[in-house]
Amino acid sequence: MIERQKEIRRRRKRRANYSAMKAKLNKADATTKEKFAQKLRKMTPGADNLVKSWGLE
């Protein structure tokens, strides 16, 4: 049960990070967008879909 709680906590933290990045994305320049893309790739295995849908590359 504890492992399940850890995974839920990780997912919630990841979702909060996504929201924060998405909010900052409108004001971001090209280098910041590249940094966001790198961070997304480190955070989750499905990051390529997010990078494409957010228009980071």
Secondary structure, DSSP 8 states (H G I E B T S, - for coil): -HHHHHHHHHHHHHHHHHHHHHHHGGG--HHHHHHHHHHHHHH-TTHHHHHHHHT--
